Amino acid sequence: MNNPFVQEIVKVVSRKTDLPPQQVEQLLEIPPDEKLGDYAFPCFSLAKKFKKAPDKIAAELASQIKTGNLFSEIKSVGGYINFFVDKVKLAELVLGQILKQDSNYGSDAIGKGKTIPIDYSSPNIAKPFGIGHLRSTVIGHSLKLLFEKLSYSVVGINHLGDWGTQFGKLVVAYKKWGKEILKQDSVTELYNLYTKFHEEAEKNPALEEEARLEFQKLEKGDKENRELWEKFRKISLDEFKRIYKILEIEFEAYAGESFYENMIEQTVQELQEKKLTQISQDALVVNLDQFNLPPCLIKKKDESTLYATRDITAAIYRYKTYNFYKNLYVVGNSQRLHFQQVFTVVKLMGYNWADNCIHVDFGWVKFEEEILSSRKGNIILLEDVLDKSINLAGQIIEEKNPELENKKGVAEEVGIGAVVFAYLARRRNKDFDFVWEEVLNFEGETGPYLQYTHARLCSLQKKYEKKIEDRADFSLLKGKEEISLIKILEDFPRTIQRALDGYEPAVLSNYLVRLASTFNTYYQNIKIITEEEEKTRAKMLLVKSAQVVLKEGLRLLGLKAPEQM
């Protein structure tokens, strides 16, 4: 939304100070206390230019700026110019805009013509879709929706783990025990083979060397190994797509590690031609001592390539293909060093666009106090978690509203939404414990709480039974909670931008909790539908606006917004 209050402040401050409008907007703050106004412009950066103390500059500028019809008061406090918006005008502009734009409220054309590939989810072939891949999946999906909201062209890339030594292990296991273990073509059976390999390799370490040789044969195009690899990949991809369908997540590309196989030699050659490589302990590396980083391993001594080689190749391919504005990798923080090395090597190759490659990292999730390793076979399946959540949500709905229509459909929306929101409610760099009692709480800061608030907002509109219009007496919306709600709604477009500035969906999650909490306090304290027609009309416009924003906010996080619960 083009915020008229911000636009007016930017215009007058820019004119009075000769600062570029963009800089004025960047400096503008929301005061921590509403007694200090609705917007504040800090004058500290002007002290050198005007050769005066910031508080004197603020006082002089505040006295020169007229309030006009958008502001009720403009005054200086310390080194700040504080702007108090006219609350009637605020309600009229914000609520009118939401009603008119509906789900487009908060959209912007800022990203038009700019492409952003986002690499996320990326499960490993021949392993079931475990809960460990969910954080990357939901963060990446939400960022994709948020960037699309601002008109960026987003390419969702599922960089499947479909290449590497683990396939040598799987080939060995299949050839030795496949007939005995592989009763049907399923990911679970493939995973049992992978687990069996590790159990046997502990007793017989020579199996590791066999696996390495089998992968080498695969890299060199061995027909039998290639056919097995293609079979494993198809079984896995079919299963992954089934899980993504449950989450309603789609990708533009499933270009996994194997996709870049034929391009890798060209990358290695380019690195050598640019004299960036050297031999270290029989392996080909790029020395990164000058950046205080360990060497980046390009080829092992057996000539097989590594993750880094494939990621360097993938970055070059993505730039050539998409001419990206930014290139995001939503991958756990255990890979931080890996991406520092990859981006540094790409920059050394002379590609300055490496600065626009960004590792969006995230912390661990402890599930019932465990951090899990797929090598030992103790993996928690995402589908099992979703099923359990749906069943628990169904039980809660049965207790709270046994007469609800379509209980099964609502339980699915709430159960899946509860799990997804639990992963998006925290700052992505924070580790957290997944606890069922917290995740499915209808009262706490959870997905079900937001969905329940949305159903309540819909229920009020159904009860009102009249068309909601922006013809209302906005001066009637003067209660403390009403003004707070309007100010929160006005902040929705900036919240989207803030979430994207830090690649942080939790910014939006926290905003929606604040919106729902403020509305529920209002709902408990104020009777919304009364016999006072004008007051009811104004309050119902506020209700409708809150519902529109909450629904769109939930969509941007990948959650459904049930109308009944």
C-alpha positions as CSV (number, residue, x, y, z in Angstrom):
1,M,0.0,0.0,0.0
2,N,1.2,3.5,-0.7
3,N,0.8,4.9,2.8
4,P,-0.4,8.5,2.5
5,F,0.9,9.4,6.0
6,V,4.4,8.1,5.2
7,Q,4.3,9.7,1.8
8,E,3.4,13.1,3.3
9,I,6.2,12.9,6.0
10,V,8.8,11.8,3.4
11,K,7.7,14.7,1.1
12,V,7.9,17.5,3.7
13,V,11.0,16.2,5.5
14,S,12.9,15.7,2.2
15,R,12.0,19.2,1.2
16,K,13.1,20.8,4.5
17,T,16.3,18.8,4.8
18,D,17.4,18.1,1.2
19,L,17.7,14.4,2.0
20,P,16.6,12.0,-0.7
21,P,13.0,10.7,-0.2
22,Q,14.3,7.1,0.0
23,Q,16.6,7.9,2.8
24,V,13.9,9.7,4.7
25,E,11.6,6.7,4.5
26,Q,14.4,4.4,5.6
27,L,15.1,6.5,8.7
28,L,11.4,6.8,9.7
29,E,10.5,4.9,12.8
30,I,7.4,3.7,14.7
31,P,7.8,5.0,18.3
32,P,7.8,2.3,21.0
33,D,5.1,4.2,22.9
34,E,2.0,5.6,21.2
35,K,2.3,8.7,23.5
36,L,5.3,9.6,21.4
37,G,3.1,9.6,18.2
38,D,2.6,7.3,15.3
39,Y,5.7,8.0,13.4
40,A,9.1,9.5,14.4
41,F,11.9,11.0,12.3
42,P,15.3,10.9,14.0
43,C,17.4,14.0,13.4
44,F,20.8,12.7,14.6
45,S,22.2,12.1,11.1
46,L,21.5,15.8,10.3
47,A,23.7,17.2,13.1
48,K,26.9,17.3,10.9
49,K,25.0,18.8,8.0
50,F,23.3,21.6,9.9
51,K,26.0,22.0,12.5
52,K,23.5,21.9,15.3
53,A,22.4,19.6,18.1
54,P,19.8,17.0,17.0
55,D,17.2,18.3,19.5
56,K,17.5,21.8,18.1
57,I,17.1,20.6,14.5
58,A,14.0,18.6,15.5
59,A,12.5,21.5,17.3
60,E,13.1,23.9,14.4
61,L,11.7,21.5,11.7
62,A,8.7,20.5,13.8
63,S,7.7,24.2,14.1
64,Q,8.0,24.6,10.3
65,I,5.9,21.6,9.3
66,K,2.1,22.2,9.1
67,T,-0.2,19.4,10.3
68,G,-2.5,19.6,7.2
69,N,-5.5,17.2,7.2
70,L,-3.5,14.0,7.9
71,F,-1.9,14.9,11.2
72,S,-3.5,16.1,14.5
73,E,-0.1,17.2,16.0
74,I,3.6,17.4,15.1
75,K,6.1,18.0,17.9
76,S,9.7,17.4,18.8
77,V,10.9,15.2,21.6
78,G,14.7,15.0,22.1
79,G,16.2,14.5,18.7
80,Y,13.0,13.3,17.1
81,I,10.1,14.9,15.2
82,N,7.0,13.0,16.3
83,F,4.0,12.8,14.0
84,F,0.5,12.1,15.4
85,V,-1.9,11.0,12.7
86,D,-5.5,12.1,12.6
87,K,-7.3,8.9,13.8
88,V,-10.5,9.5,11.8
89,K,-8.5,10.0,8.7
90,L,-6.4,6.9,9.5
91,A,-9.5,4.7,9.9
92,E,-11.1,6.1,6.7
93,L,-7.9,5.5,4.6
94,V,-6.9,2.1,6.0
95,L,-10.3,0.4,6.2
96,G,-11.4,1.9,2.9
97,Q,-8.3,0.6,1.2
98,I,-8.7,-3.0,2.7
99,L,-12.3,-3.2,1.7
100,K,-11.5,-2.0,-1.8
101,Q,-8.4,-4.1,-2.4
102,D,-9.5,-7.2,-0.4
103,S,-6.7,-9.9,-0.6
104,N,-4.6,-7.6,-2.7
105,Y,-4.1,-5.3,0.3
106,G,-0.3,-5.2,1.0
107,S,0.6,-6.2,-2.6
108,D,3.2,-4.1,-4.4
109,A,4.8,-3.9,-7.8
110,I,8.3,-3.4,-6.4
111,G,9.5,-6.8,-7.6
112,K,8.2,-6.6,-11.2
113,G,10.8,-7.8,-13.7
114,K,13.0,-9.3,-11.0
115,T,13.5,-13.1,-10.6
116,I,14.4,-14.9,-7.4
117,P,15.2,-18.7,-7.4
118,I,14.6,-20.2,-4.0
119,D,16.3,-23.5,-3.2
120,Y,14.3,-25.3,-0.5
121,S,13.0,-28.6,1.0
122,S,15.6,-30.8,-0.9
123,P,14.9,-34.2,0.6
124,N,17.2,-37.1,-0.1
125,I,16.3,-39.8,-2.6
126,A,15.6,-43.3,-1.2
127,K,14.7,-41.9,2.2
128,P,11.2,-41.2,3.5
129,F,10.2,-37.6,3.9
130,G,11.2,-37.0,7.5
131,I,10.2,-34.2,9.8
132,G,13.8,-32.9,9.5
133,H,13.0,-31.5,6.1
134,L,9.9,-29.6,7.1
135,R,11.6,-26.4,8.4
136,S,13.3,-25.7,5.1
137,T,10.1,-26.6,3.2
138,V,7.8,-24.3,5.1
139,I,10.2,-21.4,5.4
140,G,11.0,-21.6,1.6
141,H,7.3,-21.9,0.7
142,S,6.4,-18.9,2.8
143,L,9.2,-16.7,1.4
144,K,8.1,-17.7,-2.1
145,L,4.5,-16.5,-1.4
146,L,5.8,-13.3,0.3
147,F,8.1,-12.4,-2.7
148,E,5.2,-13.2,-5.1
149,K,3.0,-10.8,-3.1
150,L,5.4,-8.0,-4.1
151,S,5.4,-9.1,-7.8
152,Y,8.8,-10.9,-7.9
153,S,9.0,-13.8,-10.3
154,V,9.9,-16.7,-8.0
155,V,11.3,-20.0,-9.1
156,G,10.9,-22.7,-6.4
157,I,13.7,-25.2,-6.8
158,N,13.8,-28.6,-5.1
159,H,17.5,-29.4,-5.2
160,L,17.0,-33.1,-4.5
161,G,19.7,-35.0,-2.8
162,D,19.9,-37.5,-5.8
163,W,23.6,-37.9,-6.3
164,G,26.7,-38.8,-4.2
165,T,28.3,-41.7,-2.4
166,Q,25.0,-42.7,-0.7
167,F,23.9,-44.0,-4.0
168,G,26.9,-46.3,-4.1
169,K,25.8,-47.6,-0.7
170,L,22.3,-48.1,-1.9
171,V,23.5,-50.0,-5.1
172,V,25.7,-52.2,-2.9
173,A,22.8,-52.9,-0.5
174,Y,20.4,-53.6,-3.4
175,K,22.7,-56.0,-5.1
176,K,23.4,-57.9,-1.8
177,W,20.1,-57.8,0.0
178,G,17.6,-56.3,-2.4
179,K,15.6,-59.4,-3.2
180,E,15.4,-60.2,0.5
181,I,14.4,-56.7,1.7
182,L,12.7,-55.0,-1.3
183,K,9.2,-56.6,-1.2
184,Q,7.7,-53.6,-3.1
185,D,8.8,-50.4,-4.8
186,S,8.4,-48.0,-1.8
187,V,10.7,-45.4,-0.2
188,T,10.3,-47.2,3.1
189,E,11.8,-50.4,1.6
190,L,14.7,-48.4,0.0
191,Y,15.3,-46.8,3.3
192,N,15.4,-50.2,5.0
193,L,18.2,-51.1,2.5
194,Y,20.1,-47.9,3.3
195,T,19.8,-48.7,7.1
196,K,20.9,-52.3,6.5
197,F,24.0,-51.1,4.7
198,H,25.1,-49.0,7.7
199,E,24.4,-51.8,10.1
200,E,26.5,-54.2,8.0
201,A,29.3,-51.6,7.3
202,E,29.9,-51.3,11.1
203,K,30.7,-55.0,11.1
204,N,32.5,-55.0,7.7
205,P,34.1,-51.6,6.9
206,A,35.2,-52.8,3.5
207,L,31.6,-52.2,2.3
208,E,32.4,-48.5,2.4
209,E,35.0,-49.0,-0.3
210,E,32.6,-51.1,-2.4
211,A,30.1,-48.3,-2.2
212,R,32.6,-45.8,-3.3
213,L,33.5,-47.9,-6.4
214,E,29.8,-48.5,-7.3
215,F,29.2,-44.7,-7.2
216,Q,32.2,-44.2,-9.4
217,K,30.7,-46.6,-11.9
218,L,27.4,-44.7,-11.7
219,E,29.3,-41.4,-12.4
220,K,30.9,-43.0,-15.4
221,G,27.6,-44.1,-16.8
222,D,27.5,-47.8,-16.0
223,K,24.2,-49.1,-17.5
224,E,23.1,-51.3,-14.6
225,N,23.8,-48.7,-11.9
226,R,22.2,-46.0,-13.9
227,E,19.0,-48.0,-14.3
228,L,18.9,-48.7,-10.6
229,W,19.5,-45.0,-9.8
230,E,16.7,-43.9,-12.1
231,K,14.4,-46.5,-10.4
232,F,15.3,-45.3,-6.9
233,R,14.8,-41.6,-8.0
234,K,11.3,-42.2,-9.5
235,I,10.1,-44.2,-6.5
236,S,11.2,-41.4,-4.2
237,L,10.0,-38.5,-6.3
238,D,6.5,-39.9,-6.6
239,E,6.4,-40.2,-2.8
240,F,7.7,-36.7,-2.2
241,K,5.1,-35.2,-4.6
242,R,2.3,-37.0,-2.7
243,I,3.5,-35.4,0.5
244,Y,3.8,-31.9,-1.1
245,K,0.2,-32.3,-2.4
246,I,-0.9,-32.7,1.3
247,L,0.9,-29.5,2.1
248,E,-0.3,-27.8,-1.1
249,I,3.3,-26.9,-2.1
250,E,4.5,-26.9,-5.7
251,F,7.9,-26.4,-7.3
252,E,8.8,-25.0,-10.6
253,A,11.9,-27.3,-10.8
254,Y,13.1,-30.6,-9.4
255,A,16.6,-30.0,-10.6
256,G,18.6,-32.1,-8.1
257,E,22.3,-32.6,-7.7
258,S,22.3,-35.1,-10.7
259,F,20.9,-32.4,-13.0
260,Y,24.3,-30.6,-13.0
261,E,26.3,-33.8,-13.6
262,N,27.1,-33.0,-17.2
263,M,28.1,-29.4,-16.4
264,I,30.6,-30.1,-13.7
265,E,33.6,-30.8,-15.8
266,Q,33.2,-27.4,-17.4
267,T,33.1,-25.8,-13.9
268,V,36.3,-27.7,-12.9
269,Q,38.0,-26.7,-16.2
270,E,37.0,-23.0,-15.6
271,L,38.4,-23.1,-12.1
272,Q,41.7,-24.5,-13.4
273,E,41.9,-22.1,-16.3
274,K,41.5,-19.2,-13.9
275,K,44.3,-20.7,-11.8
276,L,42.2,-21.0,-8.7
277,T,42.9,-24.7,-7.9
278,Q,45.7,-26.6,-6.4
279,I,46.5,-30.2,-5.4
280,S,46.3,-30.9,-1.7
281,Q,46.7,-34.4,-0.3
282,D,45.9,-35.7,-3.8
283,A,42.6,-33.8,-3.9
284,L,41.8,-30.8,-6.1
285,V,41.0,-27.7,-3.9
286,V,40.5,-23.9,-4.0
287,N,42.7,-22.4,-1.2
288,L,40.7,-19.9,0.8
289,D,43.3,-18.9,3.5
290,Q,43.0,-15.2,2.6
291,F,39.3,-15.3,3.7
292,N,40.0,-17.3,6.9
293,L,38.1,-20.3,5.4
294,P,39.3,-23.9,5.0
295,P,40.0,-25.0,1.4
296,C,37.0,-25.8,-0.7
297,L,37.2,-29.4,-1.9
298,I,36.4,-29.6,-5.7
299,K,37.4,-33.2,-6.5
300,K,38.5,-36.1,-4.2
301,K,41.6,-38.1,-5.1
302,D,39.4,-40.7,-6.8
303,E,38.2,-38.0,-9.1
304,S,34.6,-38.0,-7.8
305,T,33.0,-34.6,-7.3
306,L,31.5,-33.1,-4.1
307,Y,28.6,-31.0,-2.9
308,A,30.6,-27.8,-3.3
309,T,31.4,-28.6,-7.0
310,R,27.8,-29.2,-7.7
311,D,26.6,-26.1,-5.8
312,I,29.1,-23.9,-7.7
313,T,27.9,-25.4,-11.0
314,A,24.2,-24.9,-9.9
315,A,24.8,-21.2,-9.0
316,I,26.4,-20.5,-12.4
317,Y,23.5,-22.4,-14.2
318,R,20.9,-20.4,-12.2
319,Y,22.4,-17.1,-13.1
320,K,22.6,-18.0,-16.8
321,T,19.1,-19.3,-16.8
322,Y,17.2,-16.8,-14.6
323,N,19.5,-13.7,-14.5
324,F,18.4,-13.6,-10.9
325,Y,18.0,-10.5,-8.7
326,K,18.7,-12.7,-5.6
327,N,19.4,-16.4,-5.3
328,L,18.3,-18.0,-2.0
329,Y,19.2,-21.2,-0.3
330,V,17.0,-22.3,2.6
331,V,19.3,-24.8,4.2
332,G,20.1,-25.5,7.9
333,N,22.8,-23.6,9.8
334,S,25.0,-26.7,9.8
335,Q,25.8,-25.8,6.2
336,R,26.9,-22.3,6.9
337,L,30.6,-22.9,6.3
338,H,29.8,-24.8,3.1
339,F,27.9,-21.9,1.6
340,Q,30.5,-19.4,2.7
341,Q,33.1,-21.4,0.7
342,V,30.8,-21.9,-2.3
343,F,29.9,-18.2,-2.6
344,T,33.6,-17.2,-2.1
345,V,34.8,-19.5,-4.8
346,V,32.1,-18.1,-7.2
347,K,33.2,-14.6,-6.4
348,L,36.9,-15.6,-7.1
349,M,35.8,-16.8,-10.5
350,G,34.9,-13.2,-11.3
351,Y,31.1,-13.5,-10.8
352,N,30.1,-10.4,-8.8
353,W,26.5,-11.7,-8.7
354,A,27.8,-14.0,-6.0
355,D,27.0,-11.2,-3.5
356,N,23.3,-11.8,-4.3
357,C,23.5,-15.5,-3.3
358,I,22.1,-15.7,0.2
359,H,22.1,-18.6,2.6
360,V,18.8,-18.4,4.6
361,D,19.9,-20.7,7.4
362,F,17.8,-22.1,10.3
363,G,18.3,-23.9,13.6
364,W,17.5,-27.4,14.8
365,V,14.1,-28.7,15.9
366,K,14.1,-31.2,18.8
367,F,11.2,-33.5,18.4
368,E,10.2,-35.0,21.7
369,E,13.7,-34.2,23.0
370,E,15.5,-35.9,20.1
371,I,17.7,-34.7,17.3
372,L,17.5,-37.5,14.7
373,S,19.9,-39.1,12.4
374,S,18.6,-40.9,9.3
375,R,21.7,-43.2,9.2
376,K,20.5,-45.2,12.2
377,G,17.0,-45.6,11.0
378,N,15.3,-43.6,13.8
379,I,13.6,-41.2,11.5
380,I,10.2,-39.5,12.3
381,L,8.0,-39.4,9.2
382,L,6.4,-36.1,8.3
383,E,3.2,-37.9,7.3
384,D,2.9,-39.6,10.7
385,V,3.3,-36.2,12.4
386,L,0.6,-34.6,10.2
387,D,-1.7,-37.6,10.8
388,K,-1.3,-37.4,14.5
389,S,-1.9,-33.6,14.4
390,I,-5.0,-34.0,12.3
391,N,-6.4,-36.7,14.7
392,L,-5.7,-34.5,17.8
393,A,-7.3,-31.5,16.1
394,G,-10.3,-33.6,15.3
395,Q,-10.7,-34.7,18.9
396,I,-10.5,-31.0,20.1
397,I,-13.1,-29.9,17.5
398,E,-15.4,-32.8,18.6
399,E,-15.2,-31.6,22.2
400,K,-15.6,-27.9,21.4
401,N,-18.1,-28.0,18.5
402,P,-19.6,-31.5,17.9
403,E,-22.3,-30.0,15.5
404,L,-19.7,-28.5,13.2
405,E,-20.2,-29.3,9.5
406,N,-17.2,-30.9,7.6
407,K,-15.3,-31.7,10.8
408,K,-12.9,-33.9,8.9
409,G,-11.9,-31.1,6.4
410,V,-11.6,-28.5,9.2
411,A,-9.5,-31.0,11.3
412,E,-7.1,-31.4,8.3
413,E,-6.8,-27.6,7.9
414,V,-6.2,-27.1,11.6
415,G,-3.9,-30.1,12.1
416,I,-1.6,-29.3,9.2
417,G,-1.8,-25.6,10.0
418,A,-0.7,-26.3,13.6
419,V,2.4,-28.1,12.5
420,V,3.4,-25.6,9.8
421,F,2.8,-22.6,12.1
422,A,4.9,-24.1,14.9
423,Y,7.8,-24.1,12.5
424,L,7.2,-20.5,11.4
425,A,6.4,-18.9,14.7
426,R,10.0,-18.7,15.9
427,R,12.9,-16.8,14.4
428,R,14.5,-19.3,12.0
429,N,17.9,-19.2,13.7
430,K,16.5,-20.4,17.0
431,D,16.4,-24.1,17.9
432,F,13.1,-25.2,19.5
433,D,11.4,-28.2,21.0
434,F,8.3,-29.4,19.3
435,V,5.7,-30.1,22.0
436,W,2.2,-31.3,21.1
437,E,0.4,-29.5,23.9
438,E,1.8,-26.1,22.8
439,V,1.4,-26.7,19.0
440,L,-2.3,-27.5,19.2
441,N,-3.4,-25.0,21.9
442,F,-6.4,-23.1,20.7
443,E,-5.6,-20.3,23.2
444,G,-1.8,-19.8,22.8
445,E,0.3,-18.2,20.1
446,T,-0.5,-21.0,17.7
447,G,-1.9,-21.8,14.3
448,P,-5.2,-23.0,15.7
449,Y,-5.5,-19.8,17.7
450,L,-5.2,-17.7,14.5
451,Q,-7.6,-20.0,12.6
452,Y,-10.1,-19.9,15.5
453,T,-9.9,-16.1,15.5
454,H,-10.6,-16.0,11.7
455,A,-13.6,-18.3,12.2
456,R,-14.9,-15.9,14.9
457,L,-14.5,-12.9,12.5
458,C,-16.4,-14.8,9.8
459,S,-19.1,-15.8,12.3
460,L,-19.7,-12.1,13.2
461,Q,-20.2,-11.3,9.5
462,K,-22.6,-14.1,9.1
463,K,-24.6,-13.0,12.1
464,Y,-24.6,-9.3,10.8
465,E,-26.3,-10.5,7.6
466,K,-25.8,-7.1,5.8
467,K,-23.4,-6.0,3.2
468,I,-20.3,-4.4,4.7
469,E,-19.5,-1.0,3.0
470,D,-16.9,1.7,3.5
471,R,-19.8,4.2,4.0
472,A,-19.3,4.6,7.7
473,D,-18.9,7.3,10.4
474,F,-15.2,6.7,11.1
475,S,-15.3,9.1,14.1
476,L,-17.2,6.4,15.9
477,L,-14.1,4.1,15.9
478,K,-12.3,6.0,18.7
479,G,-11.9,3.3,21.4
480,K,-8.4,2.4,22.4
481,E,-8.6,-1.2,21.0
482,E,-10.3,0.1,17.8
483,I,-7.5,2.5,17.2
484,S,-4.9,-0.2,18.0
485,L,-6.5,-2.6,15.6
486,I,-6.6,0.0,12.8
487,K,-2.9,0.8,13.4
488,I,-2.0,-2.9,13.3
489,L,-3.9,-3.3,10.0
490,E,-2.2,-0.3,8.6
491,D,1.2,-1.9,9.4
492,F,0.4,-5.1,7.3
493,P,2.2,-3.9,4.1
494,R,5.3,-2.9,6.0
495,T,5.3,-6.2,7.9
496,I,5.5,-8.1,4.6
497,Q,8.5,-6.0,3.6
498,R,10.2,-6.5,7.0
499,A,9.6,-10.2,6.8
500,L,11.4,-10.2,3.4
501,D,14.2,-7.9,4.5
502,G,15.3,-10.5,7.0
503,Y,14.0,-13.6,5.1
504,E,12.0,-14.1,8.3
505,P,8.4,-15.4,8.1
506,A,8.3,-15.3,11.9
507,V,7.9,-11.5,11.5
508,L,4.6,-12.1,9.8
509,S,3.7,-14.9,12.3
510,N,4.2,-12.5,15.3
511,Y,2.3,-9.8,13.5
512,L,-0.8,-12.1,13.0
513,V,-0.7,-13.2,16.7
514,R,-0.7,-9.5,17.7
515,L,-3.6,-8.8,15.3
516,A,-5.6,-11.8,16.6
517,S,-4.8,-11.0,20.3
518,T,-5.9,-7.3,19.9
519,F,-9.1,-8.3,18.1
520,N,-10.0,-11.0,20.8
521,T,-9.5,-8.4,23.6
522,Y,-11.7,-6.0,21.7
523,Y,-14.3,-8.8,21.1
524,Q,-14.4,-9.7,24.8
525,N,-14.7,-6.0,26.0
526,I,-17.1,-4.6,23.4
527,K,-20.4,-5.8,22.1
528,I,-19.9,-5.5,18.3
529,I,-23.4,-6.0,16.9
530,T,-25.9,-3.7,18.7
531,E,-29.1,-1.8,17.9
532,E,-27.0,1.3,17.2
533,E,-26.9,1.0,13.5
534,E,-24.2,3.5,12.7
535,K,-21.8,2.3,15.4
536,T,-22.4,-1.3,14.3
537,R,-21.7,-0.5,10.6
538,A,-18.4,1.1,11.5
539,K,-17.4,-1.8,13.8
540,M,-18.4,-4.4,11.2
541,L,-16.1,-2.6,8.7
542,L,-13.3,-3.1,11.2
543,V,-14.2,-6.7,11.7
544,K,-14.3,-7.3,7.9
545,S,-10.9,-5.6,7.5
546,A,-9.3,-7.7,10.3
547,Q,-10.7,-10.9,8.7
548,V,-9.3,-10.0,5.2
549,V,-5.8,-9.3,6.6
550,L,-5.8,-12.3,8.9
551,K,-6.9,-14.6,6.0
552,E,-4.2,-13.2,3.6
553,G,-1.5,-13.4,6.3
554,L,-2.4,-17.0,7.0
555,R,-2.2,-17.7,3.2
556,L,1.3,-16.2,3.1
557,L,2.4,-18.6,5.8
558,G,0.9,-21.5,3.9
559,L,-2.1,-22.0,6.3
560,K,-5.8,-22.3,5.5
561,A,-8.3,-20.0,7.1
562,P,-11.4,-22.0,8.1
563,E,-14.7,-20.0,8.2
564,Q,-16.1,-22.3,11.0
565,M,-14.4,-24.2,13.7
